């Protein structure tokens, strides 16, 4: 088992320690799953996570609030055991984050299903010409006699093609740029919504390019108020950005565990590889980066859970450092495995593919640097 001493830190309460222990036991029993058919695996994982009760933490019902420390602990634990399980959990939360934070009672009926694992959600924000620049969103939503009519394209949408519903950010035009966006709840079977392309990436998971052609949504599909879309999207990312760092931390912990096992079992010139001082230095650097990441992640989560309205700076620091550090930790684990580090079937090879996307999605590393710089300059 990975080092669990961090659970004694003052960021956590007894309920968090109990959650971590229970999830660890569940993960040992059920993970990893077969990834041969990625769509089927994700559907199965959502159902399993729902049956296990873990998806109850992915959203907030009436009178509840999201506990970011729990979200981070769950993502860290799942990522350490199975990256696709982490993905399945994370998208149920991110996909319905806008509804958890701003949704109406009617919209929360969907939240009941996503938390039970009987419906799969997606968050459709990125477009072909507006990745990190959300204010440049060009998908339009125009009021018509039957409600709203949406037209545009979304790309790199996680759970694209298997989701039962999406939260869509579209331009409603109340003001220029970021102030003219709104958020909508879009069931996947709505006429006019189509999957243009399924996108394959180095660590396979359901990903798609979507098109919206004269998609008609009722007035009740609007989340919050018209013109609040950018605020809603940023509020969702403010909560879930720390959890991306937590997933990276889970990958890094697994890589460190694999490196420790490898260097202690692998012998060179009659002695364990771990007895070489240069190897010990690498292991020390890896452990340092793991602990530093954990401190930043759980600080950001704790601050948010204490009632802070926004934790943009703390979340950006956590995501930036943890994802970049995990890339270095995993790279060193691959190096310490030698040729086996790049062989299919070895955990560190899979981790090497898994980690790369986390430095891009939900705000690429350079975007996080801009957020941090603006916070200290402002």
N, C-alpha and C positions, 0 to 999 in steps of 0.2 A: 504494500500500500504506500502511496505517496505520503510525504511529510504532511501531517495534519496539525502541527503545532501552531500554525497561524490562527486556528480557530479559537485559541485562548486570548487573542488580541482584544482590546476593549471595544473594537468596532462591533462586536457580535454579542447577541443575547443568547440565553440558553436555547431558545426556540430555533435559532439559526444552527447551533451545534447539533440539535436533534434532527433538524432537516438534513444537514450534511451527512450525518451517520445513516439515516434511513435511505437517502438517495444512493449513497455508496453501496449499501447492501443490495438495493434494487438493480443498480447498474452492473454489479458483479454477476447477478443472476441472469440478466436479460441482454446484456450488450457484450460485444458488438453484434449487429444483425448482418445478414448477407446483403451486400451492395450490388449484386449482379443486375438486378432490375431496380434502378434508382427510384423511379416513380413509385413502384410497388413498395420499396423499402421505406420511403418517406410516408406513404399512406399508413403502412403498418406501424411505423414509429409514432405517428400522431395518435393513432388508436391506442397503442401501448402506454404512451405518456398520459393520455386521458384516463385510461383504466386505472393507472397507478396513482392518479390524483395529482400528478406533478403539474399538469396544465392549469390547475386552479391558481397557480402562482403567476401565470402568464398574462392575466388580465384582472381588472378590478370591477366588481359589481357595484351596485348602488350602496353608498355608505362605506365602501372600501377604498383603499388606496394601494397602489403598487408598492411593494417592498423591494427596493432596488438591491439591497444586500442579499435577499433570497434569490432574486433573479441572477445575480452574479455567481452565487454559490452553485446554483443549479447548472448554469452554463459552464462554469469551470469543471464541475464534476463530470457532466456529460461529455464535454470535449476531450477530457482525459481518457474516457473509455471508447468513444465513438463520435467522430466529427459529424456524421450525418444525423446522429441523435441530437447533438447540439443544434444543428441547423433546423431540425424539425421543431424543437422547442422554441428556439429564438423567433422563428417566423410566425408562430402563433401569437407571440407577444408583440412583435414589431408590427405585424399585419393588422392587429386590432388595437394598437396603441392609441390611435386617434379616438376610437370609440371608448376605450377605458378612461381617457382623460376628458373627452368633450362630448361623448355620444348621448343621444336621447334615450329614453326608456325603450322606445320602439327599436332603435338600432342595437340596444344591448341584448335584444333577443338573440341576435347572432353571436354575441359574446358568450352566452350560455353554451352554445354549441361548440365554439372553438375551445372553450375551457374544458369541455367534456371529451374533446377529441373526435367529435362527429362531423366537424366541418373544418376545412383547411383555409387559411387566410393568406393574403399577399398584400404588399405595400407597393403601389405603383407610383413612383416618384421620378425616377431617372428617364430621360428622353435622349434620342439620338444626338441632339444638339445642345443638351443641357444636362451635364452630369453633376459636377460639383456646384454649378451655378443654378440653384433652384429658382432664383428670381427670373431666369431666362425661359422658364416653362412656357411652351407654346400650345399645348393641348388646350382646347377651348371648351367652355361650358356656357351656353347661351340659354336664357330663359325663353321658353316657348309656352304654347297653350296647355301642354300636358306636363309641364315641369321644366326640366333641363335637357338640352341636347348637347352631347359631348362629341368632339371630333379631335383626333390626334393620334400620336404614337407614344408608347412607353417601351423601354428596352432594359435588358439585364434585370428583369423582374423575377425575384426569387419566388418559387412555387408557381411560376407562370406555366400554365398548361394543366396543373392539377388542383389549383385553388378553387374553392367554392365561392369565394368572394374576394374583392380587392378594395382597398382604400385608394382612391384616385385623387391626385392633386391636379387641378385644372385652372386655367385662367378665366375668371369671370369679369374682369375689367373694371373693378371699382376704383382702381388707381393704377398708375404705372408700376412696373416691376413687381417686387415682392408683395406690395399691398393690394394687388389685384388678383390674388389666388384664393381658391376655395377647395375644401376637401369633400369628397363624396363617397358614399358606400355603394359599391357596384357588384351585384351578384354576377357570378361568372356565366350564367345562362342567359343574360340579357341580350336581346337581338342587337347586332351591330358590333359586338365585341368578338374579336377573333385572335387566334394565335398565328402570327405571321411566320415565326421561326422559333424552334427550340435551339437554345445556345449551349454548346458543349464547352466545358472548361476543364482545367487540369485536375481539379478535385470535383468530380461530377456531383451535381445536385440539380433539381428541377429549376430551369432558368429559361426565360422566353422573352421574345419581342412581341408586344401586343399592339393591335390596331383598334381604334374606336372610330366607327363610321356611323354618324347619325344615331348614336346611342341615346335613347330617351330614358331619363330617370325621373321619378316623382320628386316633388318638393321635399318629401321626408327623407330623401337620400342625402341631403346636405348635412354635413357634420358641423355643428356649431353655427356660426354666422357666415354669410357671404363676405369674402374679403379676409377671412381669418386663416386661410389655408397655409400661408407661410408660417404663421405663429404656431399653428397646430403641428405642422411638420417638424419645426425646430423643437417644440416641446417634446414630441415623441423621441427625436434623436437625443435630446438632452437626457432622457431617462435611459435609453437603450445603448448609447455610445459606451458607457462604462461596461456594459455587459459584453460588448465586442472584445474589450480588453480582457475580460474574465475568460472568454473562450480561448483567447490567445494564451492566457496564463495556463489554462488546462492543457493545451498542446505543449507548452514549454515544460510543465511539470512532468508530463509523460516522457518527453524527450530526455529530461534529466534522469528520470528513473531508468530508461533504457540505456543511457550512457553509463550510469553507475553499474548496472548489471553487466554490461558488456566489458567494461574495463576491469571489473573484478574477476570475471571468469576467463577473459582472454589472456593467454600467457605469451610472453615474448622474452627470449633469452633466459628462460627458466623462472621468470617472475611474472606476477600479474601486471597487466598494463597500468593499473591504477597506482603502482608503486613508482612510476616515473614522475619526477617532479613537474615536468612540462604538462603531463596529463592532469596532474593534481591542480595545476594552475588553471587549466581550462575548466575543470569541474567546479573550481571555486568561483570563476567568473560566471558560470551558468547559474550556480546557486544564488549569487548576488543579484543577478538580473531577475531571477524568479521572485525573490523576496521584495526587491524594489518595485516590481510590477504589482505585486499583491498589495503593498502599502498604498500605492497610488489608486488602485482600483477600489479598494474597500474604504479609503478615505472619501472618494467621490460618492460612493454609494451611501456611506454613512451621512454625509452632508445633505444629500438629497432626502434621505429618510428622516432627517431632523426637521424638515419642513422648508428648506431653501426653495425659493421660487424657481431659480435657475442655477445650474451648476456647470455652465458651459466651459469655463476655464478648467475646473477639476476633471470633468469628463473628457475634455480634449487631451489633457495631460495623461490621463489614465490610458485612453485608447492609443495615443501616439507612442508612449513609452512601451506599453505592454506588447503591442503588435510588432514594433521594431525589435524589441528585446527578444521576443519569442522567435523571430526569424533567425537571430544570431544564435540563440540557444539550440535550436533545431539544426541549424547548419553545422554547429560544432558536434552535435550528436551524430550526424551523418559522417562527419570526418573521423570521429573516434571509432566508428564501425568499419572504416576502410571500405573495401569493395562492396561488402554487404549493405552498406548504407544506402546504396542506390539500386538495390535489388527489390523487385516486387515481392511482396509477402513479408517484408520487414517493416516494423512499425515506424521507424524513423523516415523511411522513404515515403510512406503515406502522409506523415506529418509535414514533410518538406513540401508536398503539393497542397496540403490543407491550409497552411499558414499564409500563403502568399496573398490570397484574396482579401484577408482581413486588414491588410495595409491600404486597401482601396475602398472597400464598401463602407457605407455610412460615414462618409467623409474621409478622403484619402489623407495620408500622413501630412502632406504639405498644407492641406486645408486646416488640419488641426494646428499646425504651426501658426497659421494666420490667425486663428481663433485665439490662441494663447497670446500672441504678440499684441493683438488689439486689446485684450483684457489688461495687459500690464502697461500699455501705452495710454489707455483710456481713463 
